[in-house]
């Protein structure tokens, strides 16, 4: 099974081979106008964040599990994400799918 959410940041504790296994992710960037002003608030550094067995979700996270505060993004619908595919950046965990309205 493949997810419509792809994460390039392999230093995140929830990233397994480019797929996200957090039960829910939150994209921040309330007044963002460009991609670098957004970020994945659910990022947890794999070297400093220990997943317990209860944290280790076995279900892929998809766009239906994204809450988004980037109200200037054309895909933001009432705090949810309406994009068909989402890409999280390696460098700064930004939402590469962000597009200004």
C-alpha positions as CSV (number, residue, x, y, z in Angstrom):
1,X,0.0,0.0,0.0
2,X,1.3,3.5,-0.9
3,X,0.5,6.8,0.7
4,X,-0.2,10.1,-1.0
5,X,2.1,11.8,1.6
6,X,5.9,11.6,1.0
7,X,8.5,12.8,3.4
8,X,12.1,13.3,2.3
9,X,13.4,13.9,5.8
10,X,14.8,10.6,6.8
11,X,15.9,12.1,10.2
12,X,12.3,12.1,11.4
13,X,11.3,9.3,13.8
14,X,8.0,8.8,11.9
15,X,9.7,8.4,8.5
16,X,10.1,4.9,7.1
17,X,11.5,4.8,3.6
18,X,9.8,8.1,2.6
19,X,6.5,7.2,4.1
20,X,5.1,8.8,7.2
21,X,3.8,6.7,10.1
22,X,2.7,9.4,12.5
23,X,-1.0,9.0,13.2
24,X,-1.6,12.6,12.3
25,X,0.6,15.4,11.1
26,X,0.3,19.2,11.6
27,X,1.5,21.7,9.0
28,X,2.2,25.1,10.5
29,X,2.6,28.4,8.7
30,X,-0.5,30.5,9.5
31,X,0.5,33.5,7.5
32,X,2.8,31.7,5.1
33,X,3.0,33.2,1.6
34,X,5.8,30.9,0.3
35,X,6.8,27.3,0.9
36,X,9.8,27.9,3.2
37,X,7.4,29.6,5.7
38,X,5.6,26.3,6.3
39,X,6.9,23.4,8.3
40,X,5.8,20.0,9.6
41,X,5.1,20.5,13.3
42,X,4.9,16.8,13.8
43,X,8.6,16.2,13.0
44,X,10.5,14.4,15.7
45,X,14.2,13.9,15.5
46,X,14.9,10.2,15.3
47,X,18.1,10.6,17.3
48,X,16.5,12.3,20.3
49,X,12.9,11.0,20.2
50,X,12.3,7.5,21.4
51,X,9.2,5.8,19.9
52,X,7.4,3.6,22.4
53,X,5.5,0.7,21.1
54,X,2.3,2.7,21.5
55,X,3.8,5.6,19.5
56,X,5.0,3.3,16.7
57,X,2.0,3.5,14.4
58,X,1.9,0.8,11.7
59,X,-0.6,2.7,9.5
60,X,0.6,5.0,6.7
61,X,-0.3,8.7,7.1
62,X,-2.1,10.3,4.1
63,X,-3.4,13.7,3.3
64,X,-6.6,12.9,5.1
65,X,-4.6,12.9,8.3
66,X,-3.1,16.4,7.9
67,X,-4.2,19.4,9.8
68,X,-2.9,22.6,8.2
69,X,-2.8,26.2,9.6
70,X,-1.5,27.6,6.3
71,X,-4.6,29.6,5.5
72,X,-3.0,31.1,2.4
73,X,-2.6,27.7,0.7
74,X,-5.0,26.9,-2.0
75,X,-5.2,23.3,-0.7
76,X,-6.3,24.4,2.8
77,X,-9.9,23.6,3.4
78,X,-11.1,24.5,6.9
79,X,-7.8,23.4,8.4
80,X,-7.5,20.2,6.4
81,X,-5.5,19.4,3.3
82,X,-7.2,18.9,0.0
83,X,-4.1,18.2,-2.1
84,X,-4.1,14.9,-3.9
85,X,-0.4,14.4,-3.0
86,X,1.8,16.1,-0.4
87,X,5.6,16.3,-0.3
88,X,7.6,17.2,2.9
89,X,11.0,18.7,2.3
90,X,14.3,17.2,3.5
91,X,16.0,20.5,4.4
92,X,13.6,22.3,6.6
93,X,10.5,20.0,6.8
94,X,8.5,22.5,4.7
95,X,5.4,21.5,2.8
96,X,6.5,21.5,-0.8
97,X,2.9,21.2,-1.9
98,X,2.1,24.6,-0.6
99,X,0.7,27.0,-3.3
100,X,-0.5,30.5,-2.5
101,X,-4.1,31.3,-3.2
